[in-house]
Amino acid sequence: MSFPACKHRKHQAKGPRKGGLAWLAAEPYRLFFASGTAWGVAGVALWPLFYAQQLTYFPNLVHARLMIEAFGGAFVVGFLGTAAPRMATAPKLTPAELLWLFGLHQAGAILHLRQQLAWGDACFVALLGSLLLCLVVRVAGFRKEAPPPQMLLALTGLICGLAGTILHLTAASLHDPQLYRLSNLLLYQGLLLPPVLGIGSFVFPRMLGGDFGDPKTAAQTRVKRLRALTAALLLVGSFFLEAYGQIAAGYAVRAIVAAGYLLLEVDWKTRRGGSLTTGLFWSLAIGWLGIVLAPFHYVQHVAIEHLLYIGGFGMLMLVVGSRVLFGHSGNLEGFFAKSWWVRFLVLLGVLAATTRATPAWVPSTTVSHHIYAAWTWGILGLLWLLWHRRRFVRRDEED
């Protein structure tokens, strides 16, 4: 099974082909990863600006939408838009589709930044719906082989993101606290957690130096499909449990499913280590702690869940994004390098996550730690873009 970052040999990287728009359409992650990271930096910059009295509004909702839809959503769209057609050996995205998707992404982020949340959410619904339509058409009508069964979880993430955003657009969620909480869970966690498990179970083995986690036999395919379907149903069920009062049960189901699924699906034996591989383990551990610890101090669950949002989702996107960038630029060996620079970036991610979560236990640090965490993540995002600046425009000649 082919995959966009699946390279077994070293190739000399070259610049983009002529007709670069078609090239970008075939590899949309190049635009979406860079843009999403830039919007992530903008999203955290709102807090220092607010505390410096440079904003006239409290930025909690704008910040949340930018980080989930403009940052997280960009990585979901960029990765699936690149990988899903290749997994199914189907046609890649066209330039028109790329322009439409990227335009919706930019429009939604700008609208959120201007506090027009409803219009921004509408653009995000259109973005996810358009991506889903593009992929369904390719898989249903043009595939030469079925995508890995773990991609059921990626599909679940798109559906959760759509459902949560649509609920936010309805008047009912504004008047029903339980429905409002459900919409937040579906959007803020449901969009990203199922794809992390599904895509991760496929990609993480390769990031540890082994083969991709695709099934080798029909029996393995059936088992993996059943596991993915069970995990998807349990995750969605956990959101309903928490939203409708069973808080501890909802978190417990998520924690058990996340750990259990990855332990069953991934061979965690490290065949090739590196600083980014270390970052992978740190992000998984911190993100899982964010799920485990939040119900024990639910009054401050938003602060604690930033262990999941920053340490888990955020760091994972940058680590997996690095794997894709190294693989596509013809320097796969670079992903497994040991580097003090990379360790510093991982340290910044861990520091940002723990700093943002600290006010849950030390409320007096809320303002200062909001500022410190924002600066730390913003610097990390900018340094990550600077580090990969050439890989965004370099291609593997055989890719």
PyMOL commands that set and color helices and strands:
alter all, ss='L'
color gray80, all
select helices_A, chain A and resi 20-26+29-51+60-87+95-113+117-141+151-169+171-175+177-188+193-207+218-243+247-265+275-328+332-336+340-360+363-387
alter helices_A, ss='H'
color red, helices_A
select strands_A, chain A and resi 13-14+395-396
alter strands_A, ss='S'
color yellow, strands_A
deselect
rebuild
show_as cartoon
